[in-house]
Amino acid sequence: MNLTVVAATGGVGRHLLGQALSAGHQVTAVVRDPAKLGERAGPEVRVVTADLSAPDPQALRSAVDGADAVLSGFGPHGQADAGHTASGTQAVVEAMRAAGVRRIVAVSAAPVSTLPSPGRPHPPRHDPGDTLAMRYVAAPLGRLFLGKVFADLAAMEDVLRACGLDWTVVRPPRLTGKPLTAAYRTAVDRNLRGGTSVPRADVAHLMLHCVQDQATVGHALGIAT
């Protein structure tokens, strides 16, 4: 397949890039700084430079043109740089529509499942996969210290739900740097009970699987070790 990986040097993006190449896919890497690709910047990777905090429509159209699917690892690293994920994703969506590309899989976060947003003002009060400790301790603390991050991701999900394309969102809990296991659990439109963490490599593995799984279109998938 011809895949476009957005934010290909990020935590999840670099695993998306590596796993896609290992599987024999043709890959276009969308990056803000091509130098960060390092050894991954080989002849088998087409590189498009684009800063999604100030999107260039022409560059993004070039990046997605001819793609079978777009995989987005784009998201804030923390409170300081939150606020660009929704607008950057909107720019990617517009480029996809202009190029006639329909499939997009994006990474979000588990706490977004119960977070109100302009497009989803009345989400469930509690996620059915969350434990009592998650509902009443971890989630409130997460919103306290990472509220802007989750709000940005919730707005990004609004963009995807309204875009008219074939979208899927993957919502991991705490991300780790552990190696790929491919032994993770998943759930449709809810979080995983007892799921507190998952390797970034496993998130990328699931996202690549979703590209060709039509049953995941229009859904948010929970994932956890």
N, C-alpha and C positions, 0 to 999 in steps of 0.2 A: 504494500500500500504506500501511497504518498501521504506522509504525515507532516503537519506543521506543529512544532513544539514551541509554545509561547513561554517566555522566561526560562529558556533552556539552560541557564547557568545557576538557577535557584536551587533550593533544597530538594524539591520534588522534581523540578525540571531537568536537572542533570541526570537523574535516574531514568526519567522518561526518554531522554536522548540516548543514553547508553543502551537501555533495553530495546528500544525501537531499532537501533542499528544492529544489535545482536540478533534480532529476529529477522533481519534482512529487509526492513522497510527503507524506503527513500525518505530522507528527513530534511526539512527546512527548519533551522534553528533561529528563532527570533530572540535577540539579545540586545541589551543596552550597551554592553561593552564586549566586543568580540574577543578581546585579549583574555577574558576570563574562561573562554572555552578550552584553552590549553591544548592538550593532546587530542581532545575531541574534535578539533577544527581540522579534520582531514578532508580529502577530496570527495568523500562520500556524503559530506554535509554541506548543504547550501545555507549560507549565513545571511540573514537580513538584520540590519541594525535598526532598532526602533526603541524609543523611550516611551513606555506606555503612560508615564505621568504627563507627557505632552505628545499625544499620538500624532503620527504623520500618516494620513489616510492613504497616500500613494505607496508608502513603504509597506503598510499592512496589507494593502491589496496585492502587492507583489508577493508578500510572504504566504498568502493563502491561495493564490491563484493556482489551480490545478490540484489542490489537495483533496484527498478523500475524507480527511477529518482533521480537526484542530484539537490539540491537547494543551490545556492551559494550566501551568503551574504558577500563574501570576497571583500575587497576594502580598499584603504588607508583612514586613519583618517584625514590626512592633508598633507601638502607639505613635511614634514619631513620624513614620511614613505612611500611616493609614489615611485613606481618603481618595486613593487613585484607582483602586481595584475595580469599582463599578464603572467609572468613566473609561478606563482602559479597556475593560471587557466590552463595553458598548462600542468602542471604536473597532475592536476585533470583529464583533458581530456585524457591524455595518460593512466591513471589508468582506466578510464571508457572503453576505447577501449580494453584494455587488459582483462577486466572483462566482456565485451560484454554488457555494459550498454549504452543506446542510448540517454536518455532524460536528458537535463540539462536546468535549468532556472537560470539566474544570474541577479544581480542588477547592474546597471550602473548609469548614470546621464543624465538629460535632455540636458545640454550643449554639450554633445558628439555628438548630431545629426548633428552639423555643423562643427565639428572639424576634420581637416585632420589627417590621420594616414598612416603608410606605406601600409596597406592593402586597404585603402580607401582614396587615395590622393586627390580626387576631390569631396568632399561631397557638398550638396547644400549650397549655400552662406547663405541662410536664411531658417529657419524652418518655414513651413506654419502655424504652431500653435503659433509662437512667435509674440507678440505685438511689436510695434515700440520701446517702452521703453525697452523691453527685448532685442531686436536686437542691439540697439545702446547705451544702458547704462548698463543694468544688465549683459549681456553676456560678453562685453569687460572687465568690472570690475571683473567678475568671472574668466576669463582667466588670468587676471593680477595677482590676488591673489591666485588662485587655479589651475594655468596652469599645474603644474606637476601632480596633481590629475586627471584632465580631460584627459591628455595625456596618463596616465597609464590606465585609463578606456577605452579609445579609442583603445589602443593596446590590451586590454583584449577582446574587441569586435572583433578585427581582428582575434584573436585566435579562437573564437567561429565560426565566419563565415567560417574559413578554416578547421574546425575540422572534417567535415563530419558527425557530430552527429545531433540529433534533438534538436536544441537550440532555446531558446527565451531569449531576453534581456528586462528588465524592466527599463525604464529611468525616475526616479522621479526628480522633482525640489527640492527645499529646504526641507529637512526632519525635522519633528517635533516629539516631544514626546507625542503628544495627543493620546487619546485612539482610538481603532478601531471604525470606522464608517461604513465600508462596503458600503459607499455611494459615493465613488470616481468616477471620470470620466476617461475614457481610450480612446486612439486613436492608430491606427496602423501606425507605421513608421513615426510618427510626434509627436510633443509636443501638449499640451493642451492650447488653447488660454485663457489667463487670469489665467493660472495655475501657481501659485507662490510657493505653498507648498503642502505637503501631510504627514500624519502621517506614521511613520515607520511601524506601525501595519497594515495599509492599503496596503502598499507595499507588506508585507508578505502575506496578504490575496490574493492579485492578483497573486503573484507567485505560491501559492498553487493551485489556480484555473487553472493557465496555464498548470500545470503538465498534466492534463487530457484533455486539449483543443488543439486538433491537428491543429486547424486553426491558432494558434499562433506560430507554428513551423517556424523558419526561419525569424522571425520578431522582431523588436524592438517596445515595447509598451510604449507609453506615459501614464503617470498617474498623476492626480492632484485632489485636493479637489474640 
